[in-house]
Structure formats: C-alpha cells, structure tokens
Amino acid sequence: MSNQTAEAAKLAINHNGPKRTPPRLLQVVKTECISPHMQRITLSGDAIKDFPEDRNGAHIKVFLPLAHQDKPVLPTLGPKGIIWPPKEEKPITRTYSVRKYRREKEELEVDFVLHGHDSPASGWALKAKPGDFLGIAGPGGPDPLLAPADWHIIAGDMTALPAISALLEELPEYTSGHVFIEVTDESERQPLATRSVMEIHWLYRGNLTAGRSTLQLDAIKQVDKPENIEAVSAWVAGENNAVVNIRNYLKAKYGLTRKNLYAVPYWRDGFDEEGYHEDRHKVMDEEY
Ligand SMILES: Cc1cc2nc3c(=O)[nH]c(=O)nc-3n(C[C@H](O)[C@H](O)[C@H](O)COP(=O)(O)OP(=O)(O)OC[C@H]3O[C@@H](n4cnc5c(N)ncnc54)[C@H](O)[C@@H]3O)c2cc1C
C-alpha cells in the first residue's frame, strides 16, 4: 500500500496515538454564510472533547443521516476494524476539512461549498439548523499539511479553501511563495489571516466549469522560484483535472515528489463521491 493510500485509509477512523478514536456524533450549534456558496457549520457535543487542537486543515470524514433518519447511524470500532451498520442504515460518507477546532468552546468549524440541493453533503449543509446531527471521524491526512521548504506553492479551488485558510493561519513569518485560489467570482473571496509572506492570488473562473479551467496552472506557470532558493514544496487540492495537471507540471518543473508535493483531488466535475472514490485513489497512488 502506498503512503498516500495508507493516509486515506486512516481517514476512515484516525489513529490518535495508540488509542483509536471512534466516530463522533455531533450536533450543529451554528450555521453561517461565509460567502454566497460557502456555509460554515459549527458542530459540538460531548464526543468532541478530545478532538486535537493542532489539526486545523486536516481531513475528516462526515457521516450524513439518510432521508428517513434524524441521526446518522455511525460505524463502530470492532477488534478487527470498522463495523458498518447494515446497508439500509449505512450513512452517506463524504470527506471534508477541519476549518478550525476551538478547544475553549469545544466547537468544530467545517466549511461546506454549496453546489446544489440534490447532492447529499451540499444539500445537508444548505438545510442544516442548530440541533441537527452529523457524525465525523478523524482527523487524518498528512501532518504537517505542507512539507517544510524554503519556498512554497499552494493551489486550490473552493473545496480546498478551508484547508488553505487553516494552513495560512499556521505558517511562520518567514514562509514565502505563492498561493493560488480559484473561485467563481469576487463575491466568493474570504479574508485570509497569515503571518507569512506568501503572496496570495485570487483567480476568477466565471461561468467556466471547474473541470475545464486551467486558471491555476496558467498562473503557476507565471511564477518562478527565486534564484537563491533550493528546497521547494507544494500543496495542491481541488477538482481532479486541475490537481493532476498542476501536479504533473510541478513534478517536471521543480522535480517534486510525494515527499514534498501534496496533490489530492478533492472532487471530480460530473462524478459524485461514490462514482469518483476509486479513481481518486488510483490518481493518488500514481508514481510521482
Ligand atoms: C481530503 C478532502 C477534503 C475536502 N474538504 C472539503 C471542504 O472542507 N469543504 C468542501 O466543501 N469540500 C471538501 N471536499 C470536497 C467534497 O468532499 C466533495 O465536493 C464532495 O463531492 C461533496 O459531496 P456532495 O454530497 O455535496 O456531492 P456529490 O454527491 O459527491 O456530487 C454530486 C455532484 O456535484 C458535483 N460536485 C461535488 N463537489 C462539488 C463542488 N465543490 N462544486 C461543484 N460541483 C461539485 C459532483 O461532480 C457531482 O456531479 C474535500 C474532499 C477531500 C477528499
């Protein structure tokens, strides 16, 4: 199993040190519109108490209730691994990012892109109200999110924006490089807090579908690392085609490999998660 597949496997239920953390059943405490197509859902509950404070931007699984349920029926941990409920009760599972965990309030913020009522996660986020139930597992994914280097490239679309925002908040003052964020238009911009000297570029796709946009790759091609810099690392996430094309470019241009290049397709235009899941893992397992 490759490292990245192993990471993905950990998403299902994170190993938190030697103790495995079972899925947590949480409730919505607040829902806020961050931009026209981004909804911040704040979750809390007794089960959140030992959630780690230092994994903002990390991956989590979310377990959505089925149409006939108020609460999702969560998988449990057995001696041989995860035990899923029977098919009629099995929750719809999606992957999201920790936008922020606030230990003092015991609140977890997750930002959902709103892309339609009919998609399970987006549709749930559109309707969510205080008191609604959601299951989560994790956090998982690489730690640190961005491999240490002298100069960095970070790129992503709106699905990657929660992780990018979290990442930027953590970067030290001396971190330099470029951040490329693709959204439909200016109304989807968010204020980004960072102590770093990363240059932030907002890119506007307009009516172009995400799967056909080359905006991020085109913009990345316009920058070059400063002459005195040796070590480069990159973090790329978002729509499948954009991620794969950027990954291939960065690999060829800067010689990046799995060690210093996080390149994870978060979704694929035209495919739901069930239809895309296996292909994502093939892409992640490709040699680079
Ligand atoms: C590690 C990881 C972290 C992620 N973090 C986040 C996050 O923090 N916030 C977030 O919003 N998403 C995040 N995603 C992406 C999210 O999991 C997908 O967008 C997922 O498909 C949404 O599920 P859904 O039920 O809404 O739509 P699905 O049922 O999966 O898809 C239904 C249809 O909607 C399309 N679609 C899916 N996502 C989008 C989109 N964003 N814009 C337009 N069309 C879309 C699909 O192509 C399909 O045609 C992350 C994914 C991964 C792998």
The ligand as an ORCA input file, in Angstrom:
! r2SCAN-3c Opt
* xyz 0 1
  C      -9.432     15.427      1.780
  C     -10.659     16.189      1.281
  C     -11.035     17.370      1.931
  C     -12.166     18.086      1.482
  N     -12.526     19.231      2.141
  C     -13.653     19.902      1.756
  C     -14.093     21.064      2.490
  O     -13.541     21.440      3.526
  N     -15.199     21.704      2.019
  C     -15.881     21.282      0.902
  O     -16.887     21.899      0.532
  N     -15.475     20.182      0.207
  C     -14.405     19.482      0.616
  N     -14.013     18.365     -0.061
  C     -14.740     18.008     -1.297
  C     -16.039     17.268     -1.037
  O     -15.767     16.039     -0.368
  C     -16.709     16.979     -2.407
  O     -17.019     18.186     -3.053
  C     -17.924     16.086     -2.292
  O     -18.167     15.541     -3.571
  C     -19.168     16.835     -1.839
  O     -20.209     15.892     -1.656
  P     -21.718     16.174     -2.119
  O     -22.547     15.114     -1.477
  O     -22.068     17.601     -1.869
  O     -21.681     15.965     -3.697
  P     -21.560     14.555     -4.506
  O     -22.759     13.723     -4.263
  O     -20.246     13.929     -4.210
  O     -21.551     15.063     -6.028
  C     -22.758     15.415     -6.717
  C     -22.420     16.267     -7.938
  O     -21.875     17.515     -7.504
  C     -20.596     17.741     -8.090
  N     -19.755     18.406     -7.075
  C     -19.166     17.860     -5.978
  N     -18.494     18.812     -5.300
  C     -18.660     19.968     -5.984
  C     -18.204     21.295     -5.793
  N     -17.450     21.650     -4.750
  N     -18.575     22.246     -6.699
  C     -19.351     21.937     -7.758
  N     -19.820     20.681     -8.004
  C     -19.477     19.715     -7.117
  C     -20.070     16.358     -8.462
  O     -19.161     16.424     -9.531
  C     -21.356     15.624     -8.848
  O     -21.691     15.903    -10.187
  C     -12.911     17.616      0.371
  C     -12.537     16.407     -0.247
  C     -11.423     15.697      0.198
  C     -11.044     14.397     -0.478
*
